Structures are given as C-alpha cells and as structure tokens.
Amino acid sequence: MYISLTPALQTPSITLPYPEGFIDKDCIGERSQKFIFTDDASVKVRENWIEGIGMIQSTYEIKRSIQIDIQCDIPGRYISFITKGKLEFKTSSSKVKIQEGDTYSAYHSHLNTQVSIAGNCSMITFLLTQNFIDKITGNGNFHLNLQQQPDLFRSRVPYIKPISVTGDILNAPHPLYIKRLLLEAKILELITEVHKPATQKDDPGFAFTNTDKARLMEAKKLVEQNIKMPYSLIELSRKTGLNDFKLKKGFKALFGNTVFGYLGELRMDTAYKMLQRGKSVGEVAETVGYKNAHHFTAAFKKRFDLLPSKLDKLILVFISGMLLG
C-alpha cells in the first residue's frame, strides 16, 4: 500500500508506504516528514492511520506554481478538506478547483490525479476503506458501499472546526486506545456531515453521479465547440439531459467555473493564440463571437491587462531581444 507524489520537475518521486489495511501494531500509526522539491517548493506531511483508514495532513510551502502527480494503489473513498489556499485536482475524466473551506469526496479504485498548486496551501485527506466501513457498521448487519456513494463537492462550509478537533485528539495525553475510539467517532461525524442530504437553503453542496459527470463533460464539450455562437443554458440543458439546477451547480462544482465564465476564458485564450499568429483584431473578435470589436478589446484588456493591438508588437520586441542577445 502506498501513495506516490511526483512533481513535474527534475526531482525524484516521493513514496509514502503504509501497512496492509492500515493495521498498525501500536494501535495508531504516525509519521511526520518534510520533503524539499526545489528551493522554493516543499511540503510537510503528517500521517496517521488506524485500522482501515488513513489521515494525511499536508502543508505546501510554494513560491511559484507547481504540478504534482499523485498515485495511490489503495481503493477507497478520499475526502479532502482545504484549510488554507487553493488547488486544482485533475483526472482523466474531470477537473475540480477547490479553495479554503471547500470539501471534495470521491471514490477511487486506484487514484491517479494531477494536482496544481499556485501558492501556500494546507489540506487534510481521509482515505476510508470498505473494511473500515464494514467494521463500524456491524460487518454486514448494516451495509454501506463506499463505491456506490456519489462524488460530492461542497464549497465554503465550516468543516475546519471538526478537523481541528481531530488534531486535538491526536495531540491529547490520552492512552492510544482512547485516542483511537475518539478518532473513529470523529471520523464518523465528518462522514455524516459531508454526505448528509443537501438542502438548497443552507447547504451549497452538489453531489453528482457518474451519469451526471458524463452529461456535464458533454456540456463542456458543446461549449468548447461553439464559442462563436454559444448555446443558451436552456439549449445546453436540452441537449445534455440535465435540468437547469444540475447544469449550473454541477458545471461550477466539476470545472471550477460557471458555463459562461468558462466560455469567456475559452474565447480569450483562443483570441490570444490567434493574435500571436498575426490575425487582425477584427478577424479575431468575429471568430470568438464578438460582433463589436470594441467590446472584444475591452474584454481582452480586462483579462490580460493588454490591448490586443499591442500583442503583436510585444512579440516582435521579445523576438528582437532574443536575436540581439
């Protein structure tokens, strides 16, 4: 059993090994380490594990953006709480942007994700195995399948306090077996809090099934394919089979942006590349869906703090500087 962290830099990967089933001879396993990726990027990791569950608290000290590939061969439900900063999880099927106060819960039979971190960030992840759930639910008398629970994203909810209580338990001067019982109780509370049914009134969470994910990915593809003449939300709902609520909430939860916020990013990124290739401002504005070149110019200036007409000159200056150098 292991978790492997591999930075997208010329540095070796980091492997965190665990005993099979998270079973430790001392009742609670514990390990604290600090890893240096580069002079301006490091991570402190505190790990604890009890039978059937791992708890990984990681604090990233980052002065510039980095990407880390994380792999784990332990099947189970991963529940991550962001306690400081922000980051982005990216897998083959989805991309989730989360920030301080956010919670993300997903099942993985084999975790393989790319994490992008732009600055200092802290998070805690609970890795729950099916054996742990079977044990606490009576070994079959009351069955809860971790794999069948929907993936869940919740933003800006007050989970930091119970997480700090978890830390207080680990640091308290109790006998190990008392700490373990208190930890199991606290983890059950967190699971219940995260996965309790959401209410639109006071809970900003959104749970999505695999079918919802596939339909949201289709909505994203439709946005990407139609940046000049985009679909309305009603048209996207009809084409993907998602109702208005699931489309808007699900898109923001899965991709970290609203439908039209994502459309705006696509338009500006496409415009930037076209201008780099020497296309005129008028041609670019029309291609990315702006009928009025002045409106396009204002949007481009807001995004890049640069007038589109100045981009080609900036590139020429840069190239000239390289040739002279």
KOLKOLTI-495405 format. One line per 10 residues: number of its first residue (from 1); their letters; for each residue x, y, z of N, C-alpha, C, CB. Coordinates in steps of 0.2 Angstrom, whole numbers. Glycine has a CB too. Example, Ala and Ser with C-alpha at 12.3 -4.5 7.8 and 13.67 -1.06 7.14 Angstrom:
1 = AS = 66/-28/39/62/-22/39/66/-16/39/57/-22/45; 64/-11/35/68/-5/36/64/0/39/70/-3/29
% end
This chain:
1 = MYISLTPALQ = 4/-6/0/0/0/0/4/6/0/-5/0/6; 3/11/-4/7/17/-5/3/23/-8/13/15/-9; 6/29/-7/4/35/-10/11/38/-13/1/40/-5; 11/39/-19/17/42/-23/16/49/-25/19/37/-28; 20/54/-24/20/61/-26/26/62/-30/20/66/-20; 24/64/-37/29/65/-42/29/72/-44/29/60/-47; 33/77/-42/32/84/-45/34/84/-53/37/88/-41; 31/88/-56/33/89/-63/39/93/-64/27/93/-67; 44/91/-60/51/94/-61/56/89/-61/52/99/-54; 62/90/-62/68/85/-62/70/83/-55/74/88/-66
11 = TPSITLPYPE = 65/81/-51/66/78/-44/63/71/-44/63/83/-39; 66/67/-39/63/60/-38/56/60/-35/68/56/-34; 53/55/-36/46/55/-33/47/53/-26/42/49/-37; 41/54/-22/41/53/-15/36/47/-14/39/59/-11; 38/42/-10/33/37/-9/32/36/-2/36/30/-12; 25/36/0/23/35/7/20/28/8/18/41/9; 24/23/11/21/17/11/17/16/18/27/12/12; 12/11/17/8/10/23/7/3/24/1/13/22; 6/0/30/5/-7/32/-2/-9/29/5/-8/39; -2/-15/27/-8/-18/23/-14/-17/28/-7/-25/22
21 = GFIDKDCIGE = -20/-14/25/-26/-12/29/-25/-7/34/-28/-18/32; -20/-3/34/-18/2/39/-18/-1/46/-24/8/38; -16/-7/46/-16/-10/53/-9/-9/56/-18/-18/52; -9/-6/62/-3/-4/65/-2/-8/72/-2/3/66; 4/-10/73/5/-14/80/4/-9/86/12/-17/80; 4/-3/85/4/2/90/-3/5/91/9/8/90; -8/2/87/-15/5/88/-16/11/83/-17/6/95; -12/16/84/-12/21/79/-5/23/76/-14/28/83; -5/22/69/2/24/66/3/31/65/2/20/59; 9/33/65/11/40/65/17/41/62/10/44/72
31 = RSQKFIFTDD = 18/47/57/24/48/54/23/56/52/25/44/48; 29/59/53/29/66/51/36/67/47/29/71/57; 35/70/41/41/71/36/40/78/33/41/65/31; 46/80/30/46/86/26/50/85/20/49/93/30; 47/86/14/51/85/8/52/91/4/46/80/3; 58/92/1/60/98/-2/60/96/-10/67/100/0; 55/100/-13/55/99/-21/61/103/-24/48/100/-23; 60/109/-23/65/114/-25/67/119/-20/63/118/-32; 71/124/-21/72/129/-16/66/133/-14/78/134/-19; 61/133/-18/55/137/-17/49/133/-17/54/143/-22
41 = ASVKVRENWI = 50/127/-16/44/122/-15/45/116/-11/42/120/-22; 41/116/-6/42/110/-1/35/108/2/47/112/5; 35/102/5/28/100/8/30/97/15/24/95/3; 26/98/20/26/95/26/20/90/27/26/100/32; 22/84/29/16/79/29/16/76/36/18/73/23; 10/76/39/9/72/45/4/67/43/7/77/51; 6/60/44/2/55/43/0/51/49/5/50/38; -7/49/49/-9/44/55/-13/39/52/-13/48/60; -13/33/54/-18/28/52/-20/24/57/-14/24/46; -26/22/57/-29/16/61/-32/11/57/-34/19/66
51 = EGIGMIQSTY = -34/6/59/-36/0/55/-42/2/50/-39/-6/59; -40/2/44/-45/4/39/-45/11/36/-52/2/41; -41/15/39/-42/22/37/-35/26/38/-47/26/42; -34/30/33/-28/34/33/-29/41/34/-23/33/27; -25/45/37/-27/53/38/-20/56/36/-29/55/45; -20/60/31/-14/63/28/-15/71/29/-13/61/21; -11/74/33/-12/82/33/-5/84/30/-12/84/41; -6/88/24/-1/91/21/-1/98/20/-1/88/13; 5/101/21/6/109/21/11/110/15/8/112/28; 9/114/10/13/115/4/16/122/5/10/114/-2
61 = EIKRSIQIDI = 22/123/5/25/130/5/28/131/-2/31/131/11; 24/135/-6/25/136/-13/26/143/-15/20/133/-17; 32/145/-18/33/152/-20/31/153/-28/40/154/-19; 30/147/-31/28/148/-38/24/142/-40/35/148/-43; 20/142/-45/16/136/-47/19/130/-48/11/138/-53; 17/124/-45/20/118/-47/14/113/-48/24/115/-41; 16/108/-52/11/102/-53/14/96/-50/10/101/-60; 10/92/-46/12/86/-43/7/80/-45/12/86/-35; 10/75/-48/6/69/-50/6/64/-43/9/65/-56; 0/63/-41/-2/59/-35/-5/52/-38/-6/62/-30
71 = QCDIPGRYIS = -2/46/-35/-5/40/-37/-5/36/-30/0/36/-42; -10/32/-30/-11/28/-24/-15/22/-26/-16/32/-18; -12/16/-23/-15/9/-25/-20/7/-20/-9/4/-26; -22/11/-16/-27/9/-10/-34/11/-13/-26/13/-4; -39/6/-14/-45/8/-16/-49/10/-10/-49/2/-19; -53/16/-11/-57/18/-5/-60/25/-7/-53/19/1; -63/28/-2/-66/35/-3/-61/40/0/-73/36/0; -59/45/-4/-55/50/-2/-59/57/-1/-50/52/-8; -59/59/5/-62/65/7/-57/70/9/-67/64/13; -57/76/5/-51/81/6/-55/87/8/-48/82/-1
81 = FITKGKLEFK = -52/90/13/-54/97/16/-48/102/15/-56/96/24; -49/108/12/-44/113/11/-45/118/17/-45/116/4; -39/118/20/-39/123/26/-36/129/25/-36/119/32; -32/130/19/-29/136/18/-27/136/10/-22/137/22; -28/141/7/-25/142/0/-30/139/-5/-19/139/-1; -28/137/-11/-32/134/-16/-28/129/-21/-36/139/-20; -31/124/-24/-28/120/-28/-33/117/-33/-24/114/-24; -30/113/-38/-34/110/-43/-33/103/-44/-33/114/-50; -38/98/-43/-37/91/-45/-39/90/-52/-41/87/-40; -35/86/-56/-37/84/-62/-35/77/-64/-32/89/-67
91 = TSSSKVKIQE = -41/74/-66/-40/67/-68/-42/66/-75/-45/62/-63; -42/60/-78/-44/59/-85/-51/61/-86/-42/51/-86; -55/61/-81/-62/62/-83/-65/69/-80/-66/57/-80; -61/72/-76/-64/78/-73/-58/83/-70/-69/77/-67; -60/89/-69/-56/94/-66/-60/98/-61/-53/99/-71; -57/98/-55/-60/101/-49/-56/106/-46/-63/96/-44; -58/113/-45/-54/118/-42/-57/119/-35/-55/125/-46; -53/119/-30/-56/119/-23/-51/124/-19/-56/112/-20; -54/128/-15/-51/133/-11/-53/132/-3/-52/140/-13; -50/137/1/-51/136/8/-58/136/10/-48/142/11
101 = GDTYSAYHSH = -60/131/14/-67/130/16/-70/124/12/-70/136/16; -67/122/6/-71/118/1/-69/110/4/-68/119/-6; -74/106/2/-73/99/3/-75/95/-3/-78/97/9; -70/90/-5/-72/86/-11/-71/78/-9/-66/87/-16; -76/74/-10/-76/67/-9/-77/63/-15/-82/66/-4; -73/58/-16/-74/54/-22/-71/47/-21/-70/57/-28; -74/42/-24/-71/35/-23/-66/34/-29/-77/30/-24; -60/31/-27/-55/29/-32/-53/21/-31/-49/34/-32; -53/17/-36/-51/11/-35/-43/11/-36/-53/6/-40; -40/16/-40/-33/17/-40/-33/25/-42/-30/13/-45
111 = LNTQVSIAGN = -30/28/-37/-30/36/-38/-24/37/-42/-29/39/-31; -26/42/-47/-21/44/-52/-23/51/-54/-20/40/-58; -20/56/-51/-23/63/-52/-17/68/-52/-27/65/-46; -18/73/-56/-13/79/-56/-15/85/-52/-11/81/-63; -11/87/-47/-13/92/-43/-9/99/-45/-12/91/-35; -12/104/-46/-9/111/-47/-10/115/-41/-12/114/-54; -4/118/-39/-4/122/-33/0/129/-35/-1/118/-27; -4/134/-33/-1/141/-35/2/144/-30/-6/145/-38; 1/142/-24/4/146/-18/4/142/-12/1/153/-17; 5/144/-6/4/141/0/-2/138/1/6/145/6
121 = CSMITFLLTQ = -3/131/3/-9/128/4/-8/122/9/-11/125/-3; -14/121/13/-14/116/18/-21/112/16/-14/119/25; -20/105/17/-26/101/17/-26/95/21/-27/99/9; -31/92/22/-31/86/26/-36/81/22/-34/86/33; -33/75/21/-37/70/17/-38/64/21/-33/68/10; -44/61/21/-46/55/25/-47/50/19/-52/56/29; -43/44/20/-44/39/15/-48/33/19/-37/36/12; -54/32/17/-58/27/20/-59/21/16/-65/30/21; -57/15/19/-58/9/15/-64/5/17/-52/4/17; -66/1/13/-73/-3/14/-72/-7/20/-74/-7/8
131 = NFIDKITGNG = -66/-9/22/-66/-14/28/-67/-9/34/-58/-16/28; -65/-3/34/-67/1/40/-74/2/40/-63/8/39; -78/4/35/-85/5/35/-89/-2/37/-88/7/28; -86/-8/35/-90/-14/36/-89/-15/44/-87/-20/32; -83/-13/47/-82/-15/54/-86/-10/58/-75/-13/55; -87/-4/56/-91/1/61/-98/0/60/-89/8/60; -100/-3/54/-107/-4/53/-110/-11/54/-109/-2/46; -106/-15/58/-108/-21/61/-107/-27/56/-115/-21/62; -101/-26/52/-99/-32/47/-105/-35/43/-96/-37/52; -109/-31/40/-114/-34/36/-121/-33/39/-113/-41/35
141 = NFHLNLQQQP = -122/-31/45/-129/-30/48/-132/-24/45/-129/-30/55; -128/-19/44/-130/-13/40/-125/-11/35/-131/-7/45; -126/-12/29/-121/-12/24/-121/-5/20/-121/-17/18; -115/-2/20/-114/5/16/-108/4/11/-113/11/21; -110/4/5/-105/3/0/-102/10/-2/-108/0/-6; -95/11/0/-92/17/-2/-92/19/-9/-85/17/1; -91/14/-13/-91/15/-21/-97/17/-24/-89/8/-24; -103/15/-21/-109/17/-23/-112/24/-21/-115/13/-21; -108/27/-16/-110/34/-14/-108/39/-20/-107/36/-8; -112/44/-21/-110/49/-27/-104/53/-25/-116/53/-28
151 = DLFRSRVPYI = -100/55/-30/-95/60/-28/-98/67/-26/-90/61/-35; -94/70/-22/-98/76/-19/-93/82/-18/-101/74/-12; -95/88/-20/-91/94/-19/-96/99/-15/-89/97/-26; -93/102/-10/-96/107/-6/-91/113/-5/-98/104/1; -94/119/-6/-89/125/-5/-91/129/1/-90/129/-12; -86/131/4/-86/136/9/-91/134/15/-88/143/7; -90/128/18/-94/126/23/-89/125/29/-97/119/22; -92/126/35/-87/126/41/-85/119/44/-91/129/47; -81/116/40/-78/109/42/-71/110/46/-77/105/36; -68/116/46/-62/117/48/-62/115/56/-59/124/47
161 = KPISVTGDIL = -67/117/59/-68/116/67/-67/109/68/-74/119/69; -72/105/65/-71/97/67/-64/94/65/-76/93/64; -61/97/60/-54/95/58/-49/96/63/-52/97/51; -50/103/66/-45/105/71/-46/100/78/-46/112/73; -52/98/79/-54/94/84/-50/87/83/-61/93/85; -50/85/77/-46/79/76/-39/79/77/-47/77/68; -36/85/76/-29/86/78/-29/87/85/-27/93/75; -33/89/89/-33/90/96/-33/83/99/-39/94/99; -37/78/96/-37/71/99/-30/68/98/-42/67/95; -27/69/92/-21/66/91/-15/69/96/-18/67/84
171 = NAPHPLYIKR = -16/75/98/-11/78/102/-13/78/110/-10/86/100; -19/75/111/-21/75/118/-17/69/122/-28/73/119; -16/70/129/-12/65/133/-17/59/135/-10/68/139; -21/56/130/-25/50/131/-21/44/130/-31/50/127; -23/38/133/-20/32/130/-22/31/123/-23/26/135; -18/27/119/-19/26/112/-25/23/111/-13/22/109; -28/19/114/-34/15/113/-40/20/114/-35/9/117; -39/25/118/-44/30/119/-44/35/113/-43/34/126; -38/37/111/-37/41/105/-41/38/99/-30/43/104; -40/32/98/-42/28/93/-50/28/93/-40/21/92
181 = LLLEAKILEL = -53/27/98/-60/27/99/-63/34/97/-63/25/106; -60/39/100/-62/46/99/-61/48/91/-58/51/103; -55/45/88/-54/47/81/-60/44/77/-47/44/79; -61/37/78/-66/34/74/-73/37/75/-67/27/77; -75/40/81/-81/43/82/-81/50/78/-82/45/90; -75/54/78/-75/60/75/-75/59/67/-68/64/77; -72/54/65/-72/52/58/-79/51/55/-67/47/56; -83/47/59/-90/45/58/-94/52/57/-93/40/63; -92/56/62/-96/63/62/-94/67/55/-94/67/68; -88/67/53/-86/70/47/-89/67/41/-79/70/46
191 = ITEVHKPATQ = -89/60/41/-93/57/35/-100/59/35/-92/49/36; -103/58/40/-110/60/41/-112/67/39/-113/59/48; -107/72/41/-108/79/39/-107/80/32/-103/83/43; -102/77/29/-101/78/22/-106/75/17/-94/75/20; -108/69/19/-113/66/15/-120/66/17/-111/59/14; -122/70/21/-129/71/23/-133/74/17/-130/75/29; -139/73/16/-143/76/11/-142/83/11/-150/74/11; -141/86/5/-140/94/4/-147/97/4/-136/95/-2; -147/103/7/-153/107/6/-151/113/2/-156/109/13; -155/116/-2/-153/122/-6/-153/128/-2/-158/123/-12
201 = KDDPGFAFTN = -157/128/4/-157/134/8/-151/135/12/-163/133/13; -147/130/15/-142/132/19/-135/127/17/-143/131/26; -136/124/12/-130/119/10/-128/120/3/-132/112/12; -122/123/1/-121/124/-6/-118/118/-9/-116/130/-6; -119/112/-6/-116/106/-9/-119/104/-16/-115/101/-4; -115/100/-19/-118/97/-25/-115/90/-26/-117/101/-32; -120/85/-26/-117/78/-27/-119/76/-34/-121/73/-22; -114/72/-38/-116/71/-45/-114/63/-46/-112/75/-50; -118/60/-49/-117/53/-51/-113/52/-57/-124/49/-52; -111/46/-59/-107/45/-65/-110/48/-71/-105/38/-66
211 = TDKARLMEAK = -117/47/-71/-121/49/-77/-121/57/-77/-128/46/-76; -122/60/-72/-121/67/-71/-115/70/-74/-123/70/-64; -109/66/-72/-102/68/-74/-102/68/-82/-97/63/-71; -104/62/-85/-104/61/-92/-108/67/-95/-107/54/-94; -114/69/-93/-118/74/-96/-114/81/-95/-125/74/-93; -111/82/-89/-108/88/-88/-101/89/-93/-105/89/-81; -98/83/-94/-92/83/-99/-95/85/-106/-89/76/-98; -101/82/-108/-104/83/-114/-105/91/-115/-110/79/-115; -108/94/-109/-110/101/-109/-103/105/-110/-113/103/-103; -98/103/-107/-91/106/-108/-89/106/-115/-86/103/-103
221 = KLVEQNIKMP = -90/100/-118/-88/99/-125/-92/104/-130/-88/92/-127; -98/104/-128/-103/108/-133/-101/116/-132/-110/107/-131; -99/118/-126/-96/125/-125/-90/126/-129/-95/126/-118; -85/121/-129/-79/122/-132/-80/122/-140/-74/116/-130; -85/118/-142/-86/118/-150/-90/123/-153/-89/111/-151; -93/128/-148/-97/133/-151/-96/140/-147/-104/131/-150; -89/142/-148/-88/148/-144/-90/154/-148/-80/148/-143; -91/153/-155/-93/159/-159/-101/160/-158/-92/158/-166; -105/155/-158/-112/155/-157/-114/150/-152/-116/154/-164; -113/152/-145/-114/148/-140/-121/146/-139/-111/151/-133
231 = YSLIELSRKT = -122/140/-136/-129/138/-134/-131/142/-128/-129/130/-133; -137/143/-127/-140/146/-121/-140/140/-116/-147/149/-122; -141/142/-109/-142/137/-104/-148/132/-105/-143/140/-97; -153/135/-108/-159/131/-110/-157/125/-115/-165/135/-112; -154/128/-120/-152/123/-125/-147/118/-123/-148/127/-131; -142/120/-119/-137/115/-116/-141/110/-112/-132/119/-112; -146/112/-108/-150/108/-103/-153/102/-108/-155/112/-99; -156/105/-113/-160/100/-118/-155/95/-121/-164/104/-123; -150/98/-123/-145/93/-127/-142/88/-123/-140/97/-131; -140/90/-116/-137/85/-112/-142/81/-107/-132/89/-108
241 = GLNDFKLKKG = -148/83/-107/-152/80/-102/-152/82/-95/-151/72/-103; -148/87/-94/-148/90/-87/-153/95/-86/-141/92/-86; -156/95/-80/-160/101/-78/-156/107/-77/-165/99/-72; -159/113/-76/-156/119/-76/-151/119/-69/-161/125/-75; -154/117/-64/-150/117/-57/-144/113/-58/-155/114/-52; -145/106/-60/-139/102/-61/-134/105/-66/-141/95/-63; -136/108/-71/-131/110/-76/-127/116/-73/-135/113/-82; -130/121/-70/-127/127/-67/-123/125/-61/-132/132/-65; -126/121/-56/-122/119/-50/-116/114/-51/-127/117/-45; -118/109/-56/-114/104/-57/-108/106/-61/-117/98/-61
251 = FKALFGNTVF = -109/111/-66/-103/113/-70/-98/117/-66/-106/118/-76; -101/121/-61/-97/125/-57/-93/120/-52/-101/130/-53; -96/115/-50/-93/111/-45/-87/107/-48/-98/106/-42; -89/104/-54/-84/100/-58/-78/103/-61/-88/96/-63; -80/109/-64/-75/113/-68/-72/119/-65/-77/114/-75; -75/121/-59/-72/127/-56/-74/133/-59/-65/127/-55; -79/134/-63/-81/140/-66/-89/139/-69/-77/142/-72; -92/145/-70/-99/144/-72/-98/143/-80/-103/151/-71; -104/141/-83/-104/139/-90/-101/145/-94/-111/137/-92; -104/151/-93/-102/157/-97/-95/160/-94/-107/162/-96
261 = GYLGELRMDT = -93/159/-88/-87/160/-86/-81/156/-90/-86/159/-79; -83/150/-91/-78/145/-95/-78/148/-102/-81/138/-94; -84/149/-105/-84/152/-112/-80/158/-112/-92/153/-114; -80/162/-108/-76/169/-108/-69/167/-108/-78/173/-102; -67/162/-104/-60/160/-104/-58/157/-110/-58/155/-98; -62/153/-113/-60/150/-120/-59/155/-125/-66/145/-122; -64/160/-125/-64/165/-130/-57/169/-130/-70/170/-130; -55/171/-124/-49/175/-123/-43/171/-124/-49/178/-116; -43/165/-122/-37/160/-124/-36/159/-131/-37/154/-120; -42/158/-135/-42/157/-142/-40/164/-145/-49/155/-145
271 = AYKMLQRGKS = -42/169/-143/-40/176/-146/-33/177/-145/-44/181/-143; -30/176/-140/-23/177/-138/-19/173/-143/-21/175/-131; -20/166/-144/-17/162/-149/-17/165/-156/-19/155/-148; -23/167/-158/-24/169/-165/-20/176/-166/-32/171/-166; -20/180/-161/-16/186/-162/-9/185/-162/-18/191/-156; -7/180/-158/0/178/-159/2/176/-166/2/172/-154; -3/173/-169/-1/171/-176/-2/176/-181/-6/165/-178; -4/182/-179/-4/188/-184/-11/190/-186/1/187/-189; -16/187/-184/-23/188/-186/-25/195/-184/-28/183/-183; -29/199/-187/-31/206/-186/-36/205/-180/-34/209/-192
281 = VGEVAETVGY = -36/211/-176/-41/211/-171/-48/210/-173/-40/218/-167; -50/213/-179/-57/212/-181/-59/205/-183/-58/216/-187; -54/202/-186/-55/194/-188/-55/190/-181/-49/192/-192; -51/192/-177/-51/188/-170/-58/189/-167/-45/190/-166; -60/195/-166/-66/197/-162/-72/193/-165/-67/204/-163; -72/193/-172/-78/189/-175/-77/182/-174/-78/191/-183; -71/179/-175/-70/172/-174/-73/169/-167/-63/170/-175; -71/173/-162/-73/171/-155/-80/173/-153/-67/173/-150; -83/176/-157/-90/178/-156/-92/185/-153/-93/173/-150; -88/190/-155/-89/197/-153/-92/200/-159/-83/200/-150
291 = KNAHHFTAAF = -98/203/-159/-100/207/-165/-97/214/-165/-108/207/-165; -95/216/-159/-92/223/-159/-85/222/-156/-96/227/-153; -80/225/-161/-73/224/-159/-71/228/-153/-69/227/-165; -75/234/-151/-74/237/-145/-75/233/-139/-78/244/-145; -81/229/-139/-82/225/-133/-77/220/-133/-89/222/-134; -74/217/-138/-69/212/-138/-63/215/-135/-68/209/-145; -61/221/-137/-55/224/-135/-55/225/-127/-54/231/-138; -61/228/-125/-62/229/-118/-61/222/-114/-69/232/-116; -64/217/-116/-64/210/-113/-57/208/-113/-68/205/-116; -53/209/-118/-46/206/-119/-42/210/-114/-43/207/-126
301 = KKRFDLLPSK = -43/217/-114/-39/221/-109/-40/219/-102/-41/229/-110; -46/218/-100/-48/216/-93/-44/209/-92/-55/215/-93; -44/204/-96/-41/198/-95/-34/198/-95/-43/193/-100; -30/201/-99/-23/201/-100/-20/208/-98/-21/199/-107; -24/213/-96/-21/219/-95/-16/222/-101/-17/219/-88; -19/221/-107/-15/222/-113/-20/223/-119/-10/217/-115; -19/228/-122/-23/229/-128/-22/224/-134/-23/237/-131; -27/221/-137/-25/216/-142/-21/219/-148/-31/213/-145; -21/225/-149/-17/228/-155/-10/229/-153/-20/235/-157; -8/228/-146/-1/229/-144/2/222/-143/-1/232/-137
311 = LDKLILVFIS = -2/216/-144/1/210/-143/7/208/-148/-4/205/-143; 5/209/-155/10/208/-160/16/212/-159/7/209/-167; 16/218/-157/21/222/-156/26/220/-150/19/230/-155; 22/217/-145/26/215/-139/30/208/-141/21/213/-133; 27/204/-145/30/198/-148/36/200/-152/25/194/-152; 35/205/-156/41/207/-160/47/210/-156/39/212/-165; 45/214/-151/50/216/-146/54/210/-143/47/221/-141; 50/205/-141/53/200/-137/58/196/-142/47/195/-135; 55/195/-148/59/191/-153/66/195/-155/55/190/-159; 65/201/-156/71/205/-157/76/205/-151/69/213/-158
321 = GMLLG = 74/205/-145/78/205/-139/82/198/-139/74/206/-133; 78/193/-141/82/186/-141/87/186/-147/77/181/-142; 86/189/-152/90/189/-158/97/193/-156/87/192/-164; 95/199/-153/101/203/-151/105/200/-146/98/210/-149; 101/197/-141/105/194/-136/109/188/-138/100/191/-130
% end
